[in-house]
Structures are given as C-alpha cells and as structure tokens.
C-alpha cells in the first residue's frame, strides 16, 4: 500500500483567532518610552552625583577639616598639659605643638614658665571636651576652631582641682601637619 501522503510543512501563519507574537516593548506607546527616558536620565544624574560626591572637592575639604580638628584637639590638649617632674620635656612639647609667632612666644617665655612651674609645683593635664572647626581655607592652609578644655590641676600638696577653659585657636598647615598658630582665651561670659 502505497499511499501518497502530502506532507505539508507546518504553517508559519498563525492560526486563526490567535495573535501573532509581538516584540517585547511593542505596546508601550509614548508614555512608556517617556518613562524609560526619564528613568535613564535620572540614573545617569544619580551616578554622576554619587561619583562627584565621593571623589570631588567636597570630600577633600571634609578630610582636611577632620585632620585640622583632630590635630587642633591634640595640640590644644598638649598646651594645657605639663608634668611638674618633667618641665623641660613639657615645654618642648608646647613648642612642638605650635608654629609661627605662637611658637616664638612659647620659646621666649620658656625660662619664665619653667621658674613659675618650679614655684607652684603644680602639674596640669588638659583634655578637650568639645571642639569645632569654624573656618577652613584649604588653599591657604589656614583654619580656626573653638574648643572647650578641662584642665585637671594637681598640686604637690593639696586637693586636685578642675578648671574649664574656652579658646579660639588659629591653625596653620605645616609640612609636619596642622599646628597651632594663635591661641585666644574666651572669657566665660562671652558667647
């Protein structure tokens, strides 16, 4: 039995009643494509803003502000600290914490300070309670900060006392880092 079977290739035409497959984004229209364009622009703007914030001038300035504040706190605590048993080392630490005219003044006043400390026999330990950079010029390498310092005074004989001091401090960037260039006591009644 030889039957001729007409084999027909499968139809590439859709069967009646069925829709033809459509491209993926075919029915979006103007509103859909507008939404995609706005989303792409927003994504690009967000990426650029993030990159600029993490690599731009603002980050470098923030880093400089943090370094100035950290160094200023350390140097200010040093200038409010002196051990009566190691006066020469303490006075050298004062000079190393300063630069410019403040350093010159500390060097000039060292003999008088040494004599005064020998007479009083008091040790002092300063700790910065709070501080803030109020001005920063990274180009000039200058900064200013305000700070509140607590000083623990320990006399050779007698009770320990505490003093609270407030300062406005000028800082200058040197090859060795930020150093104090000016130191002004702020009276307690001033704001």
Number of C-alpha atoms within 10 A of each C-alpha: 3 4 5 6 6 6 6 6 6 6 7 6 8 10 9 7 6 8 8 10 7 8 7 7 9 7 9 11 9 8 9 11 12 12 12 11 12 11 12 12 12 12 12 12 12 12 12 12 13 12 11 13 13 12 11 12 11 12 13 14 15 12 12 19 20 14 15 27 23 15 19 29 24 16 23 24 21 23 22 20 21 23 17 19 13 10 18 15 12 19 23 13 16 24 22 17 23 25 20 12 12 19 19 14 13 19 15 11 12 18 12 10 15 15 12 12 16 13 9 11 15 20 21 21 17 22 19 21 14 12 18 18 20 13 14 19 13 14 7 9 14 18 25 22 20 23 21 19 21 19 20 19 18 18 15 12 8 8 8 13 11 13 10 14 18 20 18 19 22 21 28 23 20 12 6 7 12 25 29 30 21 18 18 11 12 15 10 9 5 6 5
